[in-house]
Amino acid sequence: MISLVQKSEDVRLFGTASIMLSVRVVGTLLTLTYTLLMVAVAPPDEVGRAFAALSTGFLLSVVASLNVEAGSIRFLPLYLETDRPEDAAGFVFWCRRTVLVICATVMVPVSAIMIWIYGLDAMGPFVLSFAAAPIMANARINSRQGVALGLVLRASLPRILVRPLVMVAFLGTATVMGWTLTATHIMAALCVAAALETGLQWAFIRHALAFRRAVPARFDQALAWVPFGLMLSPTLVMHEYLRDVIIMTAGFVLLPGDVAKLGISLSMIGILNFALNAFDMAFSPKISRAIVQGNSKGCARLLTLCGVGKLCVLMLGVPLAWVFIPLALDVMGADYAGIETMFLVLVLIPASRAVFGPANLVLNVTGHKQVLFWCALAGAGAILLGVFVGEALAETAGVIIGAAVAVASYQTLLFAMCRWHTGVDTTALSLMWERRKLEGAFHGPDPAA
């Protein structure tokens, strides 16, 4: 009976993972589709401003919540399993109240100052970024808390699909109708899409959070919740919002038309990154289990297979993308000439991920969260430095090269720290190095020495 129950649970988990992977494929393709549709309905300068505003909104959403929701998977199950519903209710309320407090004390005043200095016409898209940020922060809160309570599909599917679907519908309609849109129009559509996404999430998961009203909320553990979220914030930004960090930083030094080219190039790179993420999703649970069990040889074998698979994806994906780019340029027009060169330079980003492997995973599983924190801060700083120094040395080309080299340096740093702190090689050569290490341990030191 136990065996049958375990098999049923395994089948359910496998089915959930398969659905999530399929939905992520669809979501990624829809995101690329609405990115290309933006080109059809807006001039290059407006597309560039829209990209900058979109990225600003995503990054501000992390500021809005202080990433407190990152503790959901740790704190909610702990409190509910140890009969502490008051603490669980306090955590649920604290996440959402943090957004309200940050918006009231920081975002609204900053937005008002920006309008006063630059005018509403100039700052329209970015004011909408401030409006979208708390909505997207609540979407992330819903997702994290829903997953922590076992509602993986209900919490995740709206976040993955609703926003790109709404954007594709809106921009597709604009294309068919022959409308010409501005960055403000695009950002307004994003706000609507984010609101629909968040509302649908809440409708799906609110029943699982009913306990928050049944007991008095207790906030005694807030001093643990806030530092936990802040400690993981840089890692979240560098992992989930890396594209937005590059675009927002480049927006300070590039003309809007060049930002548009950069955004489209990064969207194409995003397809390669998604393929690499698929390998990480497939191998991460097994790698984590091998590390916890102390199975170094099994871990090395999995890391080698994962690394080889990623390199094969790049060898196949980059030529396919290179064939696709001229076709896309025929549709986008001469204003976007040059994205093929940007793409080739930016390939360094997924290439560095494929070469150095999931060092962040190994550091996380082995408990080196402070190392991840400082590496992520260093990576963000490297992007800022690379973009500004690159612009000073070689203008647009320098910005692209600087950003790509900075991200590759970040991956290199993660790998070096992983080797130093854990002794694990996360490249495709992991198994070879593990065998050499075992052979050295077996033979022992050279007597002649």
WOCORJO-V507792 format. One record per pair of residues at least 24 apart in sequence whose C-alpha atoms are under 6 Angstrom apart, sorted by the first residue. I is the first residue (numbers start at 1). J is the second residue. D is the distance in whole Angstrom. If there is no record, write none. Layout:
i:I j:J d:D
i:I j:J d:D
This chain:
i:27 j:160 d:6
i:27 j:161 d:5
i:30 j:164 d:6
i:31 j:164 d:5
i:34 j:168 d:5
i:37 j:171 d:6
i:41 j:175 d:6
i:41 j:180 d:5
i:41 j:181 d:6
i:42 j:180 d:6
i:42 j:181 d:5
i:44 j:257 d:5
i:45 j:256 d:5
i:45 j:257 d:5
i:46 j:182 d:6
i:46 j:183 d:5
i:47 j:260 d:5
i:48 j:256 d:4
i:48 j:257 d:5
i:48 j:259 d:5
i:48 j:260 d:4
i:49 j:183 d:6
i:49 j:256 d:6
i:50 j:183 d:5
i:52 j:248 d:5
i:53 j:125 d:6
i:53 j:126 d:5
i:53 j:129 d:6
i:55 j:244 d:4
i:55 j:248 d:6
i:57 j:129 d:4
i:57 j:133 d:5
i:60 j:133 d:5
i:61 j:133 d:4
i:61 j:134 d:6
i:61 j:136 d:6
i:61 j:137 d:5
i:64 j:99 d:5
i:64 j:102 d:6
i:64 j:134 d:6
i:65 j:98 d:6
i:65 j:99 d:5
i:67 j:229 d:5
i:67 j:233 d:6
i:68 j:226 d:6
i:68 j:229 d:4
i:69 j:95 d:6
i:69 j:141 d:5
i:70 j:229 d:5
i:72 j:145 d:5
i:72 j:148 d:6
i:73 j:148 d:5
i:86 j:215 d:6
i:86 j:216 d:6
i:86 j:217 d:5
i:86 j:218 d:5
i:87 j:218 d:5
i:89 j:212 d:4
i:89 j:217 d:5
i:90 j:217 d:4
i:90 j:218 d:5
i:90 j:219 d:5
i:124 j:184 d:6
i:125 j:183 d:6
i:125 j:184 d:4
i:125 j:187 d:6
i:132 j:191 d:5
i:139 j:198 d:5
i:154 j:204 d:6
i:155 j:201 d:6
i:158 j:197 d:5
i:158 j:201 d:6
i:159 j:197 d:6
i:162 j:197 d:5
i:163 j:193 d:5
i:163 j:194 d:6
i:166 j:193 d:6
i:234 j:376 d:5
i:234 j:377 d:6
i:235 j:376 d:5
i:261 j:339 d:6
i:265 j:339 d:6
i:265 j:343 d:5
i:273 j:350 d:6
i:276 j:310 d:6
i:300 j:430 d:5
i:300 j:431 d:5
i:301 j:431 d:5
i:303 j:426 d:6
i:304 j:428 d:4
i:304 j:429 d:6
i:304 j:430 d:5
i:304 j:431 d:6
i:307 j:427 d:6
i:307 j:428 d:4
i:308 j:428 d:6
i:310 j:354 d:5
i:311 j:354 d:6
i:346 j:404 d:5
i:348 j:404 d:6
i:349 j:404 d:6
i:349 j:408 d:6
i:352 j:408 d:5
i:355 j:427 d:6
i:356 j:415 d:6
i:356 j:427 d:5
i:357 j:426 d:5
i:357 j:427 d:5
i:359 j:414 d:6
i:359 j:415 d:5
i:359 j:418 d:6
i:359 j:426 d:6
i:379 j:410 d:5
i:382 j:406 d:5
